[in-house]
Amino acid sequence: MTNENAVPGGDILFEALIVPHRSLTPRGIRILTGSILFLSGILAIRFWVLGAWPVAWFGLIEAGIAIGLVHLNVRQARASELVVLSAGAVRIVRTSSWGGRVEQTFPLGWLRVVLEERDGRVPALMLRDGSRGTEIAAALGEVEKRDLAEALGMALHDLRHPIFDNRQL
């Protein structure tokens, strides 16, 4: 029997779970949705009374689109990215908002953590191993990406340059 969560190369030395930041709680989403419906309803009734009933319908359609986009945003908050460093490899597990999973594994031999600066934008955090590379933590802001790059870089350095504290030698 195999364990699908088994890490190639042994024990987990570093692990980071990256999820998109969403500031609204479920209660806040209900309040926002209710507010959109209430205000659009008031405007629709007002235009209907004034005789501009096509405007009322378009206002309600617009409210439906706005609520649909809010719920799409909430759905995308379910996406995640897991970065796992073990003694043999770095594994990246991306889970989409619809539940699909994609895994990539990078051997440690030539692996580098690179923070690519981009003019006027948040830098890209890349894992490169010579011929191929991938961006990780795209959902994070600049400060969080810099912190993750430093922590993952230090974990890789500590793995490659272990300190042996043996007093008998």
TASUL-V412979 format. One record per backbone hydrogen bond with DSSP energy under -0.5 kcal/mol. CO is the residue of the C=O (numbers start at 1). NH is the residue of the N-H. If there is no record, write none. Layout:
co:CO nh:NH
co:CO nh:NH
//
This chain:
co:2 nh:4
co:3 nh:6
co:7 nh:10
co:8 nh:88
co:8 nh:89
co:11 nh:87
co:14 nh:85
co:16 nh:18
co:16 nh:83
co:17 nh:19
co:18 nh:81
co:25 nh:29
co:26 nh:30
co:27 nh:31
co:28 nh:32
co:29 nh:33
co:30 nh:34
co:31 nh:35
co:32 nh:36
co:33 nh:37
co:34 nh:38
co:35 nh:39
co:36 nh:40
co:37 nh:41
co:38 nh:42
co:39 nh:43
co:40 nh:44
co:41 nh:45
co:42 nh:46
co:43 nh:47
co:44 nh:48
co:45 nh:49
co:46 nh:50
co:47 nh:52
co:48 nh:51
co:51 nh:53
co:52 nh:55
co:52 nh:56
co:53 nh:57
co:54 nh:58
co:55 nh:59
co:56 nh:60
co:57 nh:61
co:58 nh:62
co:59 nh:63
co:60 nh:64
co:61 nh:65
co:62 nh:66
co:63 nh:67
co:64 nh:68
co:65 nh:69
co:66 nh:70
co:67 nh:71
co:68 nh:72
co:69 nh:73
co:70 nh:74
co:71 nh:75
co:72 nh:76
co:73 nh:77
co:74 nh:77
co:75 nh:78
co:76 nh:79
co:79 nh:20
co:80 nh:95
co:81 nh:18
co:82 nh:84
co:82 nh:93
co:83 nh:16
co:84 nh:86
co:84 nh:91
co:85 nh:13
co:85 nh:14
co:88 nh:108
co:89 nh:86
co:89 nh:91
co:90 nh:106
co:91 nh:84
co:91 nh:93
co:92 nh:94
co:92 nh:104
co:93 nh:82
co:93 nh:95
co:94 nh:96
co:94 nh:102
co:95 nh:80
co:96 nh:99
co:100 nh:96
co:102 nh:94
co:104 nh:92
co:106 nh:90
co:108 nh:111
co:112 nh:114
co:112 nh:128
co:114 nh:116
co:114 nh:126
co:115 nh:117
co:116 nh:124
co:118 nh:121
co:121 nh:118
co:124 nh:116
co:124 nh:126
co:125 nh:136
co:126 nh:114
co:126 nh:128
co:127 nh:134
co:128 nh:112
co:129 nh:131
co:132 nh:129
co:134 nh:127
co:136 nh:125
co:137 nh:140
co:141 nh:145
co:142 nh:146
co:143 nh:147
co:144 nh:148
co:145 nh:149
co:146 nh:150
co:147 nh:151
co:148 nh:152
co:149 nh:153
co:150 nh:154
co:151 nh:155
co:152 nh:156
co:153 nh:157
co:154 nh:158
co:155 nh:159
co:156 nh:160
co:157 nh:161
co:162 nh:164
co:163 nh:165
co:164 nh:166
co:165 nh:167
co:166 nh:169
//
